[in-house]
Each structure stands twice: as structure tokens, then as C-alpha cells.
């Protein structure tokens, strides 16, 4: 082996590194893979979080624009008021659906207008009922 080293030195030859010993190119390849995976995944997560926040902000603005208020919540100063259109089941059978739809729309509009004026909130609507809650 010494003769080979002397010969290579006499012709200014440098032996190439043995396979698997060049750690700088391996670490660069690993860094490229990590970067190639991390950036898209991080971007996707960031977009998902931003989209979720934007959705909830949009829903809150939409709710406020429609005049809906969640109300004060449970407590001693909360009043629960249930409304109903008297004999609405009989009226649904006796009147055309368009007439009942208009009656329900008028009923719900009146209740929601009053809720907005009193800072109340509707818990939902089912048929001819709108159960609001009011802060005394």
C-alpha cells in the first residue's frame, strides 16, 4: 500500500472518497427532503388555521348582520319566552302552504325585531314557535 501511495503522490493523484463516506452530500440530501416535506405541510396547516378563523369571523359577521343575538345565557335575570301560532297545525291543513309560509315569516320577523330591540336572542325556530330568551 505504501508503494501505491508513493506512486499516486508522484503523479499528483487524489483518490475519490469511498462510497458512503461523503457526509456533506448526504446531509444536504436529507435537508432537501426535510425542507420539501416541511414547507408544504406547514403551509397547509397555516392555511387550514387561517381558513377556520376566517370562517368563524365570517359566520359571526353574518349572524350580526342578520340581527341574531345569542342572548344573555342562563341565569336569574333571564326570561324564557315561548311563542306559538294558535292552531297552526289546523291552519296548515286548511290553508295553502304559501299562506302559512307567509304567516310564519311574519311571525318570525316580528319576534326577531322585538328581540333585536330588547337585546334578546332566539334559541331557534320550530314550526310556528320561536323560543327567545330575554335579559331582564
Backbone bond lengths (Angstrom), bond angles and torsions (degrees), N, CA, C in turn:
res aa  C-N    CA-C-N  psi(-1)  N-CA   C-N-CA  omega(-1)  CA-C   N-CA-C  phi
1 X - - - 1.430 - - 1.523 110.63 -
2 X 1.321 115.57 -31.94 1.454 118.19 -179.87 1.519 110.47 -65.56
3 X 1.316 117.59 -37.32 1.464 121.21 179.45 1.518 109.98 -64.12
4 X 1.336 116.93 -40.05 1.467 120.13 179.36 1.518 109.56 -63.98
5 X 1.314 118.93 -42.19 1.452 122.69 178.47 1.510 111.84 -62.22
6 X 1.333 117.28 -41.26 1.460 120.70 177.91 1.524 110.56 -65.60
7 X 1.341 116.17 -41.52 1.463 119.90 179.35 1.531 110.38 -62.68
8 X 1.343 117.04 -46.83 1.468 119.72 -179.55 1.523 110.82 -62.69
9 X 1.309 118.13 -37.82 1.454 121.30 178.52 1.520 110.34 -65.91
10 X 1.342 117.35 -36.19 1.465 119.78 -178.98 1.523 112.08 -69.48
11 X 1.340 118.86 -26.59 1.473 120.81 179.33 1.535 111.73 -105.06
12 X 1.349 117.74 10.26 1.475 124.07 -179.65 1.543 112.70 57.48
13 X 1.324 116.67 43.45 1.468 122.39 -179.66 1.523 109.00 -98.10
14 X 1.347 115.31 135.51 1.472 121.01 174.41 1.523 107.31 -115.56
15 X 1.293 116.51 124.60 1.463 121.01 -179.03 1.525 109.82 -70.03
16 X 1.341 118.14 142.21 1.481 120.81 176.69 1.534 109.23 -69.39
17 X 1.327 116.44 154.82 1.471 118.72 179.02 1.524 110.39 -66.42
18 X 1.295 115.86 148.85 1.466 120.96 178.35 1.522 108.90 -65.80
19 X 1.334 117.27 149.84 1.471 120.18 179.57 1.530 111.50 -57.79
20 X 1.354 115.09 135.43 1.453 120.74 178.04 1.505 114.18 85.55
21 X 1.330 118.96 -0.25 1.462 120.12 -179.57 1.521 112.14 -99.71
22 X 1.344 118.91 -8.81 1.469 121.93 179.72 1.525 108.60 -86.43
23 X 1.317 117.08 87.43 1.461 121.83 -174.95 1.518 112.34 -72.99
24 X 1.330 118.66 -24.33 1.460 119.52 -177.49 1.523 110.99 -68.39
25 X 1.311 118.56 -39.80 1.463 119.68 179.33 1.520 110.66 -73.27
26 X 1.337 117.94 -33.44 1.461 120.47 176.69 1.522 111.05 -66.40
27 X 1.322 116.94 -43.29 1.464 119.25 -179.53 1.522 110.69 -68.15
28 X 1.319 117.47 -32.06 1.464 119.79 176.33 1.525 110.28 -66.77
29 X 1.325 116.78 -40.14 1.463 120.57 178.77 1.531 110.29 -65.30
30 X 1.321 116.72 -41.84 1.460 120.46 178.47 1.524 110.08 -64.64
31 X 1.325 117.28 -42.20 1.466 120.71 178.17 1.522 111.36 -62.20
32 X 1.332 116.82 -37.52 1.468 119.67 178.46 1.522 110.80 -65.47
33 X 1.327 116.57 -41.14 1.467 120.09 179.54 1.525 110.11 -65.69
34 X 1.327 116.41 -45.10 1.470 119.71 179.06 1.524 110.21 -60.20
35 X 1.304 117.11 -44.24 1.465 121.47 178.97 1.529 110.32 -64.02
36 X 1.337 116.70 -42.95 1.464 120.93 -177.77 1.525 111.66 -65.59
37 X 1.318 118.24 -26.19 1.463 120.79 179.13 1.526 110.57 -91.92
38 X 1.307 117.37 -42.62 1.460 121.56 -173.99 1.522 112.98 -67.36
39 X 1.304 117.69 -43.09 1.468 119.97 -176.38 1.534 111.92 -63.37
40 X 1.348 119.86 -50.33 1.474 117.38 179.10 1.526 113.51 -64.90
41 X 1.343 117.30 -39.24 1.457 119.64 179.92 1.528 110.10 -66.35
42 X 1.322 117.37 -44.14 1.461 120.54 177.81 1.517 112.07 -62.44
43 X 1.323 116.11 -41.28 1.472 120.25 177.91 1.517 110.79 -63.62
44 X 1.336 116.75 -42.53 1.467 120.08 179.22 1.524 111.06 -63.20
45 X 1.329 117.55 -42.74 1.460 120.37 177.97 1.521 111.55 -64.30
46 X 1.315 116.65 -42.50 1.462 120.36 178.30 1.527 111.18 -62.18
47 X 1.318 116.77 -42.68 1.463 120.21 177.65 1.522 111.45 -65.62
48 X 1.333 117.39 -37.69 1.462 120.15 178.58 1.526 111.07 -64.79
49 X 1.323 117.30 -43.48 1.464 120.74 178.36 1.527 110.28 -64.99
50 X 1.334 116.73 -45.19 1.469 120.20 179.23 1.527 110.78 -62.68
51 X 1.321 117.20 -40.06 1.460 120.65 178.40 1.519 112.14 -65.30
52 X 1.323 117.00 -39.80 1.464 120.79 178.65 1.520 110.91 -65.49
53 X 1.321 116.88 -44.82 1.467 120.57 178.03 1.527 110.17 -62.52
54 X 1.331 116.61 -44.88 1.466 120.37 179.64 1.528 111.01 -61.45
55 X 1.339 116.72 -39.25 1.466 120.20 179.32 1.529 110.83 -62.73
56 X 1.344 117.33 -46.72 1.452 119.48 -178.71 1.523 111.89 -68.19
57 X 1.314 117.98 -35.42 1.471 120.51 175.47 1.522 109.54 -64.94
58 X 1.323 116.70 -43.66 1.466 120.86 179.08 1.523 111.05 -62.20
59 X 1.345 117.19 -43.37 1.466 120.36 179.87 1.533 110.91 -64.22
60 X 1.329 117.05 -39.66 1.461 120.09 179.00 1.532 110.61 -65.73
61 X 1.322 117.55 -43.99 1.475 120.29 177.98 1.523 110.97 -64.03
62 X 1.321 116.66 -38.99 1.466 120.77 178.92 1.527 110.25 -65.22
63 X 1.332 116.00 -42.52 1.467 120.09 178.77 1.517 110.55 -62.39
64 X 1.331 117.08 -43.62 1.459 120.25 179.14 1.516 111.92 -66.99
65 X 1.342 117.38 -37.80 1.463 120.72 179.69 1.527 110.95 -65.48
66 X 1.313 116.44 -31.44 1.465 120.43 179.44 1.520 111.59 -83.17
67 X 1.335 116.63 -3.48 1.460 119.88 177.12 1.516 113.39 81.61
68 X 1.332 118.00 15.08 1.454 119.61 179.76 1.522 109.58 -84.72
69 X 1.302 114.66 137.28 1.460 120.95 -179.48 1.520 106.95 -130.05
70 X 1.311 117.57 135.68 1.453 120.64 -177.01 1.520 112.91 -74.40
71 X 1.308 118.26 -15.04 1.444 120.79 177.39 1.518 112.26 86.59
72 X 1.320 115.80 178.20 1.454 120.47 -172.81 1.524 114.34 -77.92
73 X 1.302 119.40 -19.67 1.460 120.92 -176.67 1.521 110.59 90.57
74 X 1.315 117.13 179.31 1.468 119.66 -176.81 1.524 111.85 -71.13
75 X 1.319 114.57 146.05 1.459 119.77 178.68 1.520 110.68 164.74
76 X 1.326 117.09 173.65 1.469 120.16 -176.80 1.526 112.92 -69.39
77 X 1.325 118.85 -19.90 1.464 120.92 -179.25 1.520 112.87 -98.04
78 X 1.327 117.49 11.80 1.453 121.21 -178.50 1.523 109.97 -99.18
79 X 1.321 115.54 132.61 1.453 121.68 176.36 1.518 108.93 -108.97
80 X 1.310 116.41 131.65 1.452 121.74 176.30 1.521 107.75 -103.17
81 X 1.313 116.48 118.72 1.460 122.29 -176.87 1.524 107.88 -118.03
82 X 1.318 116.87 124.28 1.459 121.37 177.70 1.516 108.76 -107.88
83 X 1.316 116.63 132.12 1.465 121.04 178.69 1.519 108.64 -116.07
84 X 1.319 114.74 157.89 1.456 119.57 179.39 1.519 108.23 -156.01
85 X 1.298 115.93 147.88 1.468 120.66 172.34 1.522 106.01 -88.83
86 X 1.329 115.89 118.11 1.457 120.80 -174.78 1.527 110.51 -60.02
87 X 1.311 115.29 132.64 1.475 123.88 178.72 1.524 112.26 56.69
88 X 1.326 117.83 35.94 1.467 119.42 -177.71 1.531 112.08 -64.26
89 X 1.328 117.93 -32.16 1.463 119.85 178.86 1.528 110.54 -64.85
90 X 1.331 116.86 -43.43 1.468 121.08 177.75 1.526 109.87 -65.44
91 X 1.341 116.03 -40.49 1.464 120.03 -179.80 1.530 111.13 -65.23
92 X 1.348 117.99 -37.06 1.467 120.14 177.54 1.528 110.53 -61.33
93 X 1.331 116.42 -35.42 1.465 119.62 179.26 1.523 111.99 -76.49
94 X 1.341 117.23 -32.06 1.460 120.82 -173.59 1.526 113.65 -89.67
95 X 1.331 117.90 -29.78 1.466 120.76 -174.22 1.521 111.34 -108.50
96 X 1.337 116.48 158.62 1.463 119.25 175.69 1.540 110.92 -63.98
97 X 1.325 117.81 149.47 1.468 120.84 -178.58 1.530 113.31 -57.32
98 X 1.333 117.79 -32.86 1.462 120.18 -179.48 1.531 111.08 -64.00
99 X 1.326 116.88 -37.10 1.460 121.36 -179.79 1.529 109.68 -67.54
100 X 1.329 116.39 -43.81 1.467 120.25 -179.85 1.530 110.98 -68.66
101 X 1.321 117.09 -37.22 1.472 119.78 176.10 1.524 110.10 -60.93
102 X 1.323 116.44 -41.80 1.468 120.44 178.68 1.526 110.56 -65.82
103 X 1.339 117.36 -39.79 1.466 120.94 178.75 1.534 110.58 -64.71
104 X 1.319 116.45 -43.48 1.473 119.97 178.08 1.524 111.14 -63.87
105 X 1.311 116.21 -41.77 1.466 120.10 179.27 1.529 109.97 -62.28
106 X 1.325 117.40 -43.93 1.464 121.57 178.53 1.529 110.87 -63.53
107 X 1.323 116.39 -44.75 1.461 121.49 178.95 1.528 110.81 -59.62
108 X 1.329 116.55 -51.08 1.461 121.12 -178.59 1.529 111.17 -64.48
109 X 1.320 117.34 -38.89 1.476 120.49 179.06 1.518 111.16 -63.65
110 X 1.329 116.97 -43.57 1.470 120.41 179.17 1.525 111.29 -62.52
111 X 1.325 116.00 -45.70 1.470 119.86 -179.38 1.523 110.09 -63.54
112 X 1.325 117.49 -45.46 1.467 120.29 -178.78 1.532 112.11 -64.89
113 X 1.339 116.84 -35.66 1.463 120.11 177.29 1.527 110.02 -64.46
114 X 1.324 116.69 -43.51 1.459 120.20 178.51 1.525 111.34 -67.44
115 X 1.323 116.93 -36.96 1.466 120.27 177.28 1.522 110.74 -63.61
116 X 1.316 115.97 -40.42 1.461 119.92 179.57 1.532 110.40 -63.77
117 X 1.326 116.57 -40.97 1.461 120.66 -179.47 1.528 112.39 -68.05
118 X 1.334 116.84 -29.73 1.466 120.69 -176.41 1.522 112.51 -103.76
119 X 1.334 118.25 9.26 1.468 123.22 -179.06 1.518 111.94 59.36
120 X 1.323 115.12 32.54 1.461 120.01 176.72 1.515 109.64 -92.37
121 X 1.302 115.79 179.30 1.459 119.96 179.95 1.513 110.29 -142.59
122 X 1.322 116.58 144.30 1.458 121.79 177.95 1.519 108.65 -89.19
123 X 1.314 115.79 132.09 1.463 120.71 177.39 1.521 111.30 -80.06
124 X 1.313 116.79 -17.34 1.459 121.24 -179.45 1.512 108.92 152.37
125 X 1.317 116.20 178.54 1.455 120.75 178.33 1.519 108.05 -135.82
126 X 1.327 115.01 137.30 1.459 119.96 178.34 1.517 107.16 -139.80
127 X 1.316 115.63 112.07 1.457 119.40 -178.59 1.512 110.59 62.55
128 X 1.332 116.69 -122.94 1.453 121.11 -179.43 1.515 113.46 -93.73
129 X 1.346 117.81 11.80 1.460 120.34 -176.71 1.521 110.69 -112.59
130 X 1.337 115.17 140.60 1.468 122.03 170.98 1.522 106.00 -128.87
131 X 1.343 119.50 102.90 1.462 119.49 -178.98 1.528 111.58 -83.00
132 X 1.319 118.73 98.08 1.470 120.95 178.10 1.522 111.12 -85.03
133 X 1.307 116.28 163.72 1.458 120.88 169.55 1.525 106.95 -129.60
134 X 1.340 115.06 139.17 1.447 121.20 -172.90 1.518 110.31 -125.44
135 X 1.317 116.34 146.26 1.459 122.20 176.10 1.514 107.65 -95.25
136 X 1.351 117.19 118.40 1.488 120.85 -177.67 1.494 111.44 -68.82
